């Protein structure tokens, strides 16, 4: 099976300065694209999200607690329209 068949494509709108910050974080954590292609060896924000999801699946309470301790939390759902 090709590498293209093993991933789900998801496009999210982010702030302009978010991508470089995610690339820096991926670099700091040693998460790089390892699939042959244009981005091979580049810091991998998608890989960072995969690692975060894996950590959450392994221990949701620890990940949620750690993120909240860092001040990462939303405002809850928006009010009804």
mmCIF file of the N, C-alpha and C atoms, coordinates in Angstrom:
data_MODEL
# 
_entry.id   MODEL 
# 
loop_
_atom_site.group_PDB 
_atom_site.id 
_atom_site.type_symbol 
_atom_site.label_atom_id 
_atom_site.label_alt_id 
_atom_site.label_comp_id 
_atom_site.label_asym_id 
_atom_site.label_entity_id 
_atom_site.label_seq_id 
_atom_site.pdbx_PDB_ins_code 
_atom_site.Cartn_x 
_atom_site.Cartn_y 
_atom_site.Cartn_z 
_atom_site.occupancy 
_atom_site.B_iso_or_equiv 
_atom_site.pdbx_formal_charge 
_atom_site.auth_seq_id 
_atom_site.auth_comp_id 
_atom_site.auth_asym_id 
_atom_site.auth_atom_id 
_atom_site.pdbx_PDB_model_num 
ATOM 1   N N  . UNK A 1 1  ? 0.850   -1.186 0.000  1.00 0.00 ? 1  UNK A N  1 
ATOM 2   C CA . UNK A 1 1  ? 0.000   0.000  0.000  1.00 0.00 ? 1  UNK A CA 1 
ATOM 3   C C  . UNK A 1 1  ? 0.890   1.243  0.000  1.00 0.00 ? 1  UNK A C  1 
ATOM 4   N N  . UNK A 1 2  ? 0.518   2.236  -0.737 1.00 0.00 ? 2  UNK A N  1 
ATOM 5   C CA . UNK A 1 2  ? 1.298   3.468  -0.800 1.00 0.00 ? 2  UNK A CA 1 
ATOM 6   C C  . UNK A 1 2  ? 1.111   4.280  0.473  1.00 0.00 ? 2  UNK A C  1 
ATOM 7   N N  . UNK A 1 3  ? 2.054   5.192  0.700  1.00 0.00 ? 3  UNK A N  1 
ATOM 8   C CA . UNK A 1 3  ? 1.978   6.056  1.873  1.00 0.00 ? 3  UNK A CA 1 
ATOM 9   C C  . UNK A 1 3  ? 0.712   6.912  1.837  1.00 0.00 ? 3  UNK A C  1 
ATOM 10  N N  . UNK A 1 4  ? 0.265   7.273  0.660  1.00 0.00 ? 4  UNK A N  1 
ATOM 11  C CA . UNK A 1 4  ? -0.930  8.110  0.550  1.00 0.00 ? 4  UNK A CA 1 
ATOM 12  C C  . UNK A 1 4  ? -2.160  7.410  1.112  1.00 0.00 ? 4  UNK A C  1 
ATOM 13  N N  . UNK A 1 5  ? -2.196  6.079  1.060  1.00 0.00 ? 5  UNK A N  1 
ATOM 14  C CA . UNK A 1 5  ? -3.351  5.341  1.533  1.00 0.00 ? 5  UNK A CA 1 
ATOM 15  C C  . UNK A 1 5  ? -3.388  5.145  3.036  1.00 0.00 ? 5  UNK A C  1 
ATOM 16  N N  . UNK A 1 6  ? -2.332  5.551  3.736  1.00 0.00 ? 6  UNK A N  1 
ATOM 17  C CA . UNK A 1 6  ? -2.259  5.293  5.175  1.00 0.00 ? 6  UNK A CA 1 
ATOM 18  C C  . UNK A 1 6  ? -2.608  6.505  6.023  1.00 0.00 ? 6  UNK A C  1 
ATOM 19  N N  . UNK A 1 7  ? -2.877  7.619  5.409  1.00 0.00 ? 7  UNK A N  1 
ATOM 20  C CA . UNK A 1 7  ? -3.136  8.856  6.156  1.00 0.00 ? 7  UNK A CA 1 
ATOM 21  C C  . UNK A 1 7  ? -4.458  9.466  5.760  1.00 0.00 ? 7  UNK A C  1 
ATOM 22  N N  . UNK A 1 8  ? -5.014  10.262 6.655  1.00 0.00 ? 8  UNK A N  1 
ATOM 23  C CA . UNK A 1 8  ? -6.215  11.025 6.369  1.00 0.00 ? 8  UNK A CA 1 
ATOM 24  C C  . UNK A 1 8  ? -5.812  12.475 6.170  1.00 0.00 ? 8  UNK A C  1 
ATOM 25  N N  . UNK A 1 9  ? -6.314  13.089 5.146  1.00 0.00 ? 9  UNK A N  1 
ATOM 26  C CA . UNK A 1 9  ? -5.995  14.495 4.878  1.00 0.00 ? 9  UNK A CA 1 
ATOM 27  C C  . UNK A 1 9  ? -7.001  15.363 5.632  1.00 0.00 ? 9  UNK A C  1 
ATOM 28  N N  . UNK A 1 10 ? -6.479  16.327 6.386  1.00 0.00 ? 10 UNK A N  1 
ATOM 29  C CA . UNK A 1 10 ? -7.323  17.239 7.150  1.00 0.00 ? 10 UNK A CA 1 
ATOM 30  C C  . UNK A 1 10 ? -6.735  18.630 7.011  1.00 0.00 ? 10 UNK A C  1 
ATOM 31  N N  . UNK A 1 11 ? -7.527  19.571 6.600  1.00 0.00 ? 11 UNK A N  1 
ATOM 32  C CA . UNK A 1 11 ? -7.072  20.940 6.418  1.00 0.00 ? 11 UNK A CA 1 
ATOM 33  C C  . UNK A 1 11 ? -7.718  21.788 7.513  1.00 0.00 ? 11 UNK A C  1 
ATOM 34  N N  . UNK A 1 12 ? -6.897  22.501 8.254  1.00 0.00 ? 12 UNK A N  1 
ATOM 35  C CA . UNK A 1 12 ? -7.411  23.363 9.316  1.00 0.00 ? 12 UNK A CA 1 
ATOM 36  C C  . UNK A 1 12 ? -6.881  24.779 9.116  1.00 0.00 ? 12 UNK A C  1 
ATOM 37  N N  . UNK A 1 13 ? -7.708  25.740 9.368  1.00 0.00 ? 13 UNK A N  1 
ATOM 38  C CA . UNK A 1 13 ? -7.270  27.140 9.316  1.00 0.00 ? 13 UNK A CA 1 
ATOM 39  C C  . UNK A 1 13 ? -6.580  27.474 10.628 1.00 0.00 ? 13 UNK A C  1 
ATOM 40  N N  . UNK A 1 14 ? -5.384  28.025 10.522 1.00 0.00 ? 14 UNK A N  1 
ATOM 41  C CA . UNK A 1 14 ? -4.626  28.417 11.704 1.00 0.00 ? 14 UNK A CA 1 
ATOM 42  C C  . UNK A 1 14 ? -4.101  29.830 11.517 1.00 0.00 ? 14 UNK A C  1 
ATOM 43  N N  . UNK A 1 15 ? -3.696  30.436 12.597 1.00 0.00 ? 15 UNK A N  1 
ATOM 44  C CA . UNK A 1 15 ? -3.118  31.785 12.538 1.00 0.00 ? 15 UNK A CA 1 
ATOM 45  C C  . UNK A 1 15 ? -1.816  31.732 11.730 1.00 0.00 ? 15 UNK A C  1 
ATOM 46  N N  . UNK A 1 16 ? -1.443  32.829 11.068 1.00 0.00 ? 16 UNK A N  1 
ATOM 47  C CA . UNK A 1 16 ? -0.246  32.821 10.221 1.00 0.00 ? 16 UNK A CA 1 
ATOM 48  C C  . UNK A 1 16 ? 1.042   32.425 10.951 1.00 0.00 ? 16 UNK A C  1 
ATOM 49  N N  . UNK A 1 17 ? 1.168   32.775 12.207 1.00 0.00 ? 17 UNK A N  1 
ATOM 50  C CA . UNK A 1 17 ? 2.402   32.460 12.928 1.00 0.00 ? 17 UNK A CA 1 
ATOM 51  C C  . UNK A 1 17 ? 2.353   31.103 13.639 1.00 0.00 ? 17 UNK A C  1 
ATOM 52  N N  . UNK A 1 18 ? 1.261   30.367 13.487 1.00 0.00 ? 18 UNK A N  1 
ATOM 53  C CA . UNK A 1 18 ? 1.127   29.079 14.163 1.00 0.00 ? 18 UNK A CA 1 
ATOM 54  C C  . UNK A 1 18 ? 1.975   27.990 13.512 1.00 0.00 ? 18 UNK A C  1 
ATOM 55  N N  . UNK A 1 19 ? 2.004   27.925 12.183 1.00 0.00 ? 19 UNK A N  1 
ATOM 56  C CA . UNK A 1 19 ? 2.757   26.865 11.513 1.00 0.00 ? 19 UNK A CA 1 
ATOM 57  C C  . UNK A 1 19 ? 4.240   26.897 11.891 1.00 0.00 ? 19 UNK A C  1 
ATOM 58  N N  . UNK A 1 20 ? 4.923   28.055 11.830 1.00 0.00 ? 20 UNK A N  1 
ATOM 59  C CA . UNK A 1 20 ? 6.327   28.054 12.237 1.00 0.00 ? 20 UNK A CA 1 
ATOM 60  C C  . UNK A 1 20 ? 6.521   27.639 13.703 1.00 0.00 ? 20 UNK A C  1 
ATOM 61  N N  . UNK A 1 21 ? 5.582   28.009 14.563 1.00 0.00 ? 21 UNK A N  1 
ATOM 62  C CA . UNK A 1 21 ? 5.678   27.611 15.968 1.00 0.00 ? 21 UNK A CA 1 
ATOM 63  C C  . UNK A 1 21 ? 5.523   26.097 16.106 1.00 0.00 ? 21 UNK A C  1 
ATOM 64  N N  . UNK A 1 22 ? 4.582   25.506 15.355 1.00 0.00 ? 22 UNK A N  1 
ATOM 65  C CA . UNK A 1 22 ? 4.403   24.050 15.391 1.00 0.00 ? 22 UNK A CA 1 
ATOM 66  C C  . UNK A 1 22 ? 5.623   23.342 14.802 1.00 0.00 ? 22 UNK A C  1 
ATOM 67  N N  . UNK A 1 23 ? 6.227   23.913 13.769 1.00 0.00 ? 23 UNK A N  1 
ATOM 68  C CA . UNK A 1 23 ? 7.442   23.333 13.205 1.00 0.00 ? 23 UNK A CA 1 
ATOM 69  C C  . UNK A 1 23 ? 8.585   23.385 14.220 1.00 0.00 ? 23 UNK A C  1 
ATOM 70  N N  . UNK A 1 24 ? 8.695   24.503 14.944 1.00 0.00 ? 24 UNK A N  1 
ATOM 71  C CA . UNK A 1 24 ? 9.720   24.619 15.977 1.00 0.00 ? 24 UNK A CA 1 
ATOM 72  C C  . UNK A 1 24 ? 9.505   23.591 17.085 1.00 0.00 ? 24 UNK A C  1 
ATOM 73  N N  . UNK A 1 25 ? 8.251   23.420 17.510 1.00 0.00 ? 25 UNK A N  1 
ATOM 74  C CA . UNK A 1 25 ? 7.945   22.446 18.551 1.00 0.00 ? 25 UNK A CA 1 
ATOM 75  C C  . UNK A 1 25 ? 8.248   21.030 18.068 1.00 0.00 ? 25 UNK A C  1 
ATOM 76  N N  . UNK A 1 26 ? 7.883   20.722 16.820 1.00 0.00 ? 26 UNK A N  1 
ATOM 77  C CA . UNK A 1 26 ? 8.190   19.406 16.261 1.00 0.00 ? 26 UNK A CA 1 
ATOM 78  C C  . UNK A 1 26 ? 9.704   19.181 16.236 1.00 0.00 ? 26 UNK A C  1 
ATOM 79  N N  . UNK A 1 27 ? 10.461  20.200 15.867 1.00 0.00 ? 27 UNK A N  1 
ATOM 80  C CA . UNK A 1 27 ? 11.921  20.094 15.869 1.00 0.00 ? 27 UNK A CA 1 
ATOM 81  C C  . UNK A 1 27 ? 12.438  19.828 17.269 1.00 0.00 ? 27 UNK A C  1 
ATOM 82  N N  . UNK A 1 28 ? 11.965  20.599 18.240 1.00 0.00 ? 28 UNK A N  1 
ATOM 83  C CA . UNK A 1 28 ? 12.400  20.431 19.627 1.00 0.00 ? 28 UNK A CA 1 
ATOM 84  C C  . UNK A 1 28 ? 12.102  19.029 20.153 1.00 0.00 ? 28 UNK A C  1 
ATOM 85  N N  . UNK A 1 29 ? 10.991  18.444 19.696 1.00 0.00 ? 29 UNK A N  1 
ATOM 86  C CA . UNK A 1 29 ? 10.599  17.111 20.153 1.00 0.00 ? 29 UNK A CA 1 
ATOM 87  C C  . UNK A 1 29 ? 11.156  15.996 19.270 1.00 0.00 ? 29 UNK A C  1 
ATOM 88  N N  . UNK A 1 30 ? 11.871  16.371 18.205 1.00 0.00 ? 30 UNK A N  1 
ATOM 89  C CA . UNK A 1 30 ? 12.468  15.370 17.323 1.00 0.00 ? 30 UNK A CA 1 
ATOM 90  C C  . UNK A 1 30 ? 11.476  14.666 16.425 1.00 0.00 ? 30 UNK A C  1 
ATOM 91  N N  . UNK A 1 31 ? 10.434  15.374 16.009 1.00 0.00 ? 31 UNK A N  1 
ATOM 92  C CA . UNK A 1 31 ? 9.405   14.785 15.158 1.00 0.00 ? 31 UNK A CA 1 
ATOM 93  C C  . UNK A 1 31 ? 9.565   15.348 13.742 1.00 0.00 ? 31 UNK A C  1 
ATOM 94  N N  . UNK A 1 32 ? 10.007  14.462 12.823 1.00 0.00 ? 32 UNK A N  1 
ATOM 95  C CA . UNK A 1 32 ? 10.289  14.867 11.457 1.00 0.00 ? 32 UNK A CA 1 
ATOM 96  C C  . UNK A 1 32 ? 9.548   13.958 10.487 1.00 0.00 ? 32 UNK A C  1 
ATOM 97  N N  . UNK A 1 33 ? 9.237   14.495 9.315  1.00 0.00 ? 33 UNK A N  1 
ATOM 98  C CA . UNK A 1 33 ? 8.577   13.710 8.278  1.00 0.00 ? 33 UNK A CA 1 
ATOM 99  C C  . UNK A 1 33 ? 9.527   12.600 7.833  1.00 0.00 ? 33 UNK A C  1 
ATOM 100 N N  . UNK A 1 34 ? 9.019   11.363 7.835  1.00 0.00 ? 34 UNK A N  1 
ATOM 101 C CA . UNK A 1 34 ? 9.861   10.228 7.456  1.00 0.00 ? 34 UNK A CA 1 
ATOM 102 C C  . UNK A 1 34 ? 9.306   9.462  6.253  1.00 0.00 ? 34 UNK A C  1 
ATOM 103 N N  . UNK A 1 35 ? 8.365   10.069 5.559  1.00 0.00 ? 35 UNK A N  1 
ATOM 104 C CA . UNK A 1 35 ? 7.796   9.473  4.350  1.00 0.00 ? 35 UNK A CA 1 
ATOM 105 C C  . UNK A 1 35 ? 8.492   10.122 3.152  1.00 0.00 ? 35 UNK A C  1 
ATOM 106 N N  . UNK A 1 36 ? 9.020   9.309  2.225  1.00 0.00 ? 36 UNK A N  1 
ATOM 107 C CA . UNK A 1 36 ? 9.682   9.902  1.062  1.00 0.00 ? 36 UNK A CA 1 
ATOM 108 C C  . UNK A 1 36 ? 8.776   10.902 0.355  1.00 0.00 ? 36 UNK A C  1 
ATOM 109 N N  . UNK A 1 37 ? 9.358   11.997 -0.048 1.00 0.00 ? 37 UNK A N  1 
ATOM 110 C CA . UNK A 1 37 ? 8.603   13.029 -0.756 1.00 0.00 ? 37 UNK A CA 1 
ATOM 111 C C  . UNK A 1 37 ? 9.202   14.393 -0.489 1.00 0.00 ? 37 UNK A C  1 
ATOM 112 N N  . UNK A 1 38 ? 8.461   15.388 -0.864 1.00 0.00 ? 38 UNK A N  1 
ATOM 113 C CA . UNK A 1 38 ? 8.931   16.769 -0.798 1.00 0.00 ? 38 UNK A CA 1 
ATOM 114 C C  . UNK A 1 38 ? 9.285   17.207 0.614  1.00 0.00 ? 38 UNK A C  1 
ATOM 115 N N  . UNK A 1 39 ? 8.572   16.710 1.637  1.00 0.00 ? 39 UNK A N  1 
ATOM 116 C CA . UNK A 1 39 ? 8.789   17.181 3.001  1.00 0.00 ? 39 UNK A CA 1 
ATOM 117 C C  . UNK A 1 39 ? 9.645   16.234 3.845  1.00 0.00 ? 39 UNK A C  1 
ATOM 118 N N  . UNK A 1 40 ? 10.223  15.208 3.214  1.00 0.00 ? 40 UNK A N  1 
ATOM 119 C CA . UNK A 1 40 ? 11.053  14.247 3.952  1.00 0.00 ? 40 UNK A CA 1 
ATOM 120 C C  . UNK A 1 40 ? 12.151  14.977 4.728  1.00 0.00 ? 40 UNK A C  1 
ATOM 121 N N  . UNK A 1 41 ? 12.238  14.696 6.021  1.00 0.00 ? 41 UNK A N  1 
ATOM 122 C CA . UNK A 1 41 ? 13.262  15.304 6.866  1.00 0.00 ? 41 UNK A CA 1 
ATOM 123 C C  . UNK A 1 41 ? 12.885  16.648 7.444  1.00 0.00 ? 41 UNK A C  1 
ATOM 124 N N  . UNK A 1 42 ? 11.760  17.203 7.028  1.00 0.00 ? 42 UNK A N  1 
ATOM 125 C CA . UNK A 1 42 ? 11.301  18.488 7.570  1.00 0.00 ? 42 UNK A CA 1 
ATOM 126 C C  . UNK A 1 42 ? 10.613  18.260 8.917  1.00 0.00 ? 42 UNK A C  1 
ATOM 127 N N  . UNK A 1 43 ? 10.617  19.283 9.794  1.00 0.00 ? 43 UNK A N  1 
ATOM 128 C CA . UNK A 1 43 ? 9.812   19.175 11.015 1.00 0.00 ? 43 UNK A CA 1 
ATOM 129 C C  . UNK A 1 43 ? 8.363   18.894 10.621 1.00 0.00 ? 43 UNK A C  1 
ATOM 130 N N  . UNK A 1 44 ? 7.683   18.048 11.400 1.00 0.00 ? 44 UNK A N  1 
ATOM 131 C CA . UNK A 1 44 ? 6.372   17.570 10.984 1.00 0.00 ? 44 UNK A CA 1 
ATOM 132 C C  . UNK A 1 44 ? 5.254   17.934 11.962 1.00 0.00 ? 44 UNK A C  1 
ATOM 133 N N  . UNK A 1 45 ? 4.543   19.065 11.729 1.00 0.00 ? 45 UNK A N  1 
ATOM 134 C CA . UNK A 1 45 ? 3.364   19.341 12.549 1.00 0.00 ? 45 UNK A CA 1 
ATOM 135 C C  . UNK A 1 45 ? 2.325   18.220 12.497 1.00 0.00 ? 45 UNK A C  1 
ATOM 136 N N  . UNK A 1 46 ? 2.061   17.583 11.334 1.00 0.00 ? 46 UNK A N  1 
ATOM 137 C CA . UNK A 1 46 ? 1.128   16.457 11.365 1.00 0.00 ? 46 UNK A CA 1 
ATOM 138 C C  . UNK A 1 46 ? 1.643   15.312 12.248 1.00 0.00 ? 46 UNK A C  1 
ATOM 139 N N  . UNK A 1 47 ? 2.936   15.048 12.207 1.00 0.00 ? 47 UNK A N  1 
ATOM 140 C CA . UNK A 1 47 ? 3.522   14.028 13.071 1.00 0.00 ? 47 UNK A CA 1 
ATOM 141 C C  . UNK A 1 47 ? 3.393   14.397 14.536 1.00 0.00 ? 47 UNK A C  1 
ATOM 142 N N  . UNK A 1 48 ? 3.503   15.691 14.815 1.00 0.00 ? 48 UNK A N  1 
ATOM 143 C CA . UNK A 1 48 ? 3.321   16.195 16.174 1.00 0.00 ? 48 UNK A CA 1 
ATOM 144 C C  . UNK A 1 48 ? 1.892   15.916 16.643 1.00 0.00 ? 48 UNK A C  1 
ATOM 145 N N  . UNK A 1 49 ? 0.915   16.171 15.787 1.00 0.00 ? 49 UNK A N  1 
ATOM 146 C CA . UNK A 1 49 ? -0.479  15.890 16.139 1.00 0.00 ? 49 UNK A CA 1 
ATOM 147 C C  . UNK A 1 49 ? -0.716  14.398 16.316 1.00 0.00 ? 49 UNK A C  1 
ATOM 148 N N  . UNK A 1 50 ? -0.076  13.572 15.460 1.00 0.00 ? 50 UNK A N  1 
ATOM 149 C CA . UNK A 1 50 ? -0.197  12.119 15.619 1.00 0.00 ? 50 UNK A CA 1 
ATOM 150 C C  . UNK A 1 50 ? 0.369   11.678 16.969 1.00 0.00 ? 50 UNK A C  1 
ATOM 151 N N  . UNK A 1 51 ? 1.511   12.246 17.361 1.00 0.00 ? 51 UNK A N  1 
ATOM 152 C CA . UNK A 1 51 ? 2.125   11.893 18.648 1.00 0.00 ? 51 UNK A CA 1 
ATOM 153 C C  . UNK A 1 51 ? 1.248   12.353 19.810 1.00 0.00 ? 51 UNK A C  1 
ATOM 154 N N  . UNK A 1 52 ? 0.666   13.540 19.692 1.00 0.00 ? 52 UNK A N  1 
ATOM 155 C CA . UNK A 1 52 ? -0.233  14.032 20.738 1.00 0.00 ? 52 UNK A CA 1 
ATOM 156 C C  . UNK A 1 52 ? -1.454  13.124 20.859 1.00 0.00 ? 52 UNK A C  1 
ATOM 157 N N  . UNK A 1 53 ? -2.022  12.725 19.724 1.00 0.00 ? 53 UNK A N  1 
ATOM 158 C CA . UNK A 1 53 ? -3.180  11.833 19.747 1.00 0.00 ? 53 UNK A CA 1 
ATOM 159 C C  . UNK A 1 53 ? -2.820  10.479 20.353 1.00 0.00 ? 53 UNK A C  1 
ATOM 160 N N  . UNK A 1 54 ? -1.643  9.958  20.037 1.00 0.00 ? 54 UNK A N  1 
ATOM 161 C CA . UNK A 1 54 ? -1.206  8.673  20.602 1.00 0.00 ? 54 UNK A CA 1 
ATOM 162 C C  . UNK A 1 54 ? -1.041  8.782  22.112 1.00 0.00 ? 54 UNK A C  1 
ATOM 163 N N  . UNK A 1 55 ? -0.450  9.888  22.569 1.00 0.00 ? 55 UNK A N  1 
ATOM 164 C CA . UNK A 1 55 ? -0.287  10.091 24.009 1.00 0.00 ? 55 UNK A CA 1 
ATOM 165 C C  . UNK A 1 55 ? -1.655  10.209 24.684 1.00 0.00 ? 55 UNK A C  1 
ATOM 166 N N  . UNK A 1 56 ? -2.578  10.898 24.042 1.00 0.00 ? 56 UNK A N  1 
ATOM 167 C CA . UNK A 1 56 ? -3.929  11.046 24.595 1.00 0.00 ? 56 UNK A CA 1 
ATOM 168 C C  . UNK A 1 56 ? -4.648  9.701  24.668 1.00 0.00 ? 56 UNK A C  1 
ATOM 169 N N  . UNK A 1 57 ? -4.525  8.895  23.608 1.00 0.00 ? 57 UNK A N  1 
ATOM 170 C CA . UNK A 1 57 ? -5.147  7.568  23.630 1.00 0.00 ? 57 UNK A CA 1 
ATOM 171 C C  . UNK A 1 57 ? -4.570  6.712  24.752 1.00 0.00 ? 57 UNK A C  1 
ATOM 172 N N  . UNK A 1 58 ? -3.266  6.847  24.990 1.00 0.00 ? 58 UNK A N  1 
ATOM 173 C CA . UNK A 1 58 ? -2.609  6.041  26.028 1.00 0.00 ? 58 UNK A CA 1 
ATOM 174 C C  . UNK A 1 58 ? -2.995  6.496  27.430 1.00 0.00 ? 58 UNK A C  1 
ATOM 175 N N  . UNK A 1 59 ? -3.146  7.824  27.626 1.00 0.00 ? 59 UNK A N  1 
ATOM 176 C CA . UNK A 1 59 ? -3.464  8.335  28.957 1.00 0.00 ? 59 UNK A CA 1 
ATOM 177 C C  . UNK A 1 59 ? -4.182  9.683  28.843 1.00 0.00 ? 59 UNK A C  1 
ATOM 178 N N  . UNK A 1 60 ? -5.493  9.665  28.560 1.00 0.00 ? 60 UNK A N  1 
ATOM 179 C CA . UNK A 1 60 ? -6.231  10.917 28.351 1.00 0.00 ? 60 UNK A CA 1 
ATOM 180 C C  . UNK A 1 60 ? -6.177  11.865 29.547 1.00 0.00 ? 60 UNK A C  1 
ATOM 181 N N  . UNK A 1 61 ? -6.237  11.325 30.742 1.00 0.00 ? 61 UNK A N  1 
ATOM 182 C CA . UNK A 1 61 ? -6.237  12.187 31.933 1.00 0.00 ? 61 UNK A CA 1 
ATOM 183 C C  . UNK A 1 61 ? -4.920  12.931 32.060 1.00 0.00 ? 61 UNK A C  1 
ATOM 184 N N  . UNK A 1 62 ? -3.800  12.244 31.872 1.00 0.00 ? 62 UNK A N  1 
ATOM 185 C CA . UNK A 1 62 ? -2.491  12.886 32.011 1.00 0.00 ? 62 UNK A CA 1 
ATOM 186 C C  . UNK A 1 62 ? -2.289  13.973 30.960 1.00 0.00 ? 62 UNK A C  1 
ATOM 187 N N  . UNK A 1 63 ? -2.680  13.688 29.724 1.00 0.00 ? 63 UNK A N  1 
ATOM 188 C CA . UNK A 1 63 ? -2.496  14.673 28.651 1.00 0.00 ? 63 UNK A CA 1 
ATOM 189 C C  . UNK A 1 63 ? -3.386  15.886 28.893 1.00 0.00 ? 63 UNK A C  1 
ATOM 190 N N  . UNK A 1 64 ? -4.643  15.655 29.222 1.00 0.00 ? 64 UNK A N  1 
ATOM 191 C CA . UNK A 1 64 ? -5.567  16.762 29.483 1.00 0.00 ? 64 UNK A CA 1 
ATOM 192 C C  . UNK A 1 64 ? -5.083  17.606 30.662 1.00 0.00 ? 64 UNK A C  1 
ATOM 193 N N  . UNK A 1 65 ? -4.663  16.956 31.722 1.00 0.00 ? 65 UNK A N  1 
ATOM 194 C CA . UNK A 1 65 ? -4.174  17.672 32.901 1.00 0.00 ? 65 UNK A CA 1 
ATOM 195 C C  . UNK A 1 65 ? -2.929  18.499 32.561 1.00 0.00 ? 65 UNK A C  1 
ATOM 196 N N  . UNK A 1 66 ? -2.002  17.912 31.808 1.00 0.00 ? 66 UNK A N  1 
ATOM 197 C CA . UNK A 1 66 ? -0.774  18.622 31.431 1.00 0.00 ? 66 UNK A CA 1 
ATOM 198 C C  . UNK A 1 66 ? -1.085  19.839 30.562 1.00 0.00 ? 66 UNK A C  1 
ATOM 199 N N  . UNK A 1 67 ? -1.975  19.681 29.592 1.00 0.00 ? 67 UNK A N  1 
ATOM 200 C CA . UNK A 1 67 ? -2.315  20.809 28.723 1.00 0.00 ? 67 UNK A CA 1 
ATOM 201 C C  . UNK A 1 67 ? -3.026  21.912 29.498 1.00 0.00 ? 67 UNK A C  1 
ATOM 202 N N  . UNK A 1 68 ? -3.931  21.534 30.376 1.00 0.00 ? 68 UNK A N  1 
ATOM 203 C CA . UNK A 1 68 ? -4.610  22.551 31.195 1.00 0.00 ? 68 UNK A CA 1 
ATOM 204 C C  . UNK A 1 68 ? -3.619  23.262 32.109 1.00 0.00 ? 68 UNK A C  1 
ATOM 205 N N  . UNK A 1 69 ? -2.652  22.529 32.655 1.00 0.00 ? 69 UNK A N  1 
ATOM 206 C CA . UNK A 1 69 ? -1.637  23.136 33.528 1.00 0.00 ? 69 UNK A CA 1 
ATOM 207 C C  . UNK A 1 69 ? -0.797  24.157 32.761 1.00 0.00 ? 69 UNK A C  1 
ATOM 208 N N  . UNK A 1 70 ? -0.667  23.959 31.453 1.00 0.00 ? 70 UNK A N  1 
ATOM 209 C CA . UNK A 1 70 ? 0.062   24.906 30.604 1.00 0.00 ? 70 UNK A CA 1 
ATOM 210 C C  . UNK A 1 70 ? -0.815  26.056 30.117 1.00 0.00 ? 70 UNK A C  1 
ATOM 211 N N  . UNK A 1 71 ? -2.073  26.049 30.509 1.00 0.00 ? 71 UNK A N  1 
ATOM 212 C CA . UNK A 1 71 ? -2.992  27.108 30.099 1.00 0.00 ? 71 UNK A CA 1 
ATOM 213 C C  . UNK A 1 71 ? -3.643  26.860 28.753 1.00 0.00 ? 71 UNK A C  1 
ATOM 214 N N  . UNK A 1 72 ? -3.596  25.619 28.282 1.00 0.00 ? 72 UNK A N  1 
ATOM 215 C CA . UNK A 1 72 ? -4.199  25.290 26.996 1.00 0.00 ? 72 UNK A CA 1 
ATOM 216 C C  . UNK A 1 72 ? -5.587  24.699 27.254 1.00 0.00 ? 72 UNK A C  1 
ATOM 217 N N  . UNK A 1 73 ? -6.576  25.515 27.033 1.00 0.00 ? 73 UNK A N  1 
ATOM 218 C CA . UNK A 1 73 ? -7.972  25.079 27.223 1.00 0.00 ? 73 UNK A CA 1 
ATOM 219 C C  . UNK A 1 73 ? -8.867  26.034 26.431 1.00 0.00 ? 73 UNK A C  1 
ATOM 220 N N  . UNK A 1 74 ? -9.966  25.514 25.955 1.00 0.00 ? 74 UNK A N  1 
ATOM 221 C CA . UNK A 1 74 ? -10.905 26.326 25.193 1.00 0.00 ? 74 UNK A CA 1 
ATOM 222 C C  . UNK A 1 74 ? -11.916 26.985 26.120 1.00 0.00 ? 74 UNK A C  1 
ATOM 223 N N  . UNK A 1 75 ? -12.841 27.690 25.510 1.00 0.00 ? 75 UNK A N  1 
ATOM 224 C CA . UNK A 1 75 ? -13.895 28.375 26.247 1.00 0.00 ? 75 UNK A CA 1 
ATOM 225 C C  . UNK A 1 75 ? -15.174 27.560 26.314 1.00 0.00 ? 75 UNK A C  1 
ATOM 226 N N  . UNK A 1 76 ? -15.131 26.334 25.851 1.00 0.00 ? 76 UNK A N  1 
ATOM 227 C CA . UNK A 1 76 ? -16.349 25.515 25.811 1.00 0.00 ? 76 UNK A CA 1 
ATOM 228 C C  . UNK A 1 76 ? -17.073 25.754 24.500 1.00 0.00 ? 76 UNK A C  1 
ATOM 229 N N  . UNK A 1 77 ? -18.200 25.073 24.333 1.00 0.00 ? 77 UNK A N  1 
ATOM 230 C CA . UNK A 1 77 ? -18.937 25.222 23.071 1.00 0.00 ? 77 UNK A CA 1 
ATOM 231 C C  . UNK A 1 77 ? -19.519 26.631 22.927 1.00 0.00 ? 77 UNK A C  1 
ATOM 232 N N  . UNK A 1 78 ? -19.687 27.079 21.694 1.00 0.00 ? 78 UNK A N  1 
ATOM 233 C CA . UNK A 1 78 ? -20.292 28.398 21.490 1.00 0.00 ? 78 UNK A CA 1 
ATOM 234 C C  . UNK A 1 78 ? -21.758 28.364 21.873 1.00 0.00 ? 78 UNK A C  1 
ATOM 235 N N  . UNK A 1 79 ? -22.328 29.534 22.124 1.00 0.00 ? 79 UNK A N  1 
ATOM 236 C CA . UNK A 1 79 ? -23.751 29.579 22.441 1.00 0.00 ? 79 UNK A CA 1 
ATOM 237 C C  . UNK A 1 79 ? -24.579 29.157 21.233 1.00 0.00 ? 79 UNK A C  1 
ATOM 238 N N  . UNK A 1 80 ? -25.796 28.684 21.468 1.00 0.00 ? 80 UNK A N  1 
ATOM 239 C CA . UNK A 1 80 ? -26.652 28.305 20.334 1.00 0.00 ? 80 UNK A CA 1 
ATOM 240 C C  . UNK A 1 80 ? -26.900 29.512 19.426 1.00 0.00 ? 80 UNK A C  1 
ATOM 241 N N  . UNK A 1 81 ? -27.117 29.227 18.184 1.00 0.00 ? 81 UNK A N  1 
ATOM 242 C CA . UNK A 1 81 ? -27.365 30.310 17.209 1.00 0.00 ? 81 UNK A CA 1 
ATOM 243 C C  . UNK A 1 81 ? -28.797 30.744 17.286 1.00 0.00 ? 81 UNK A C  1 
# 
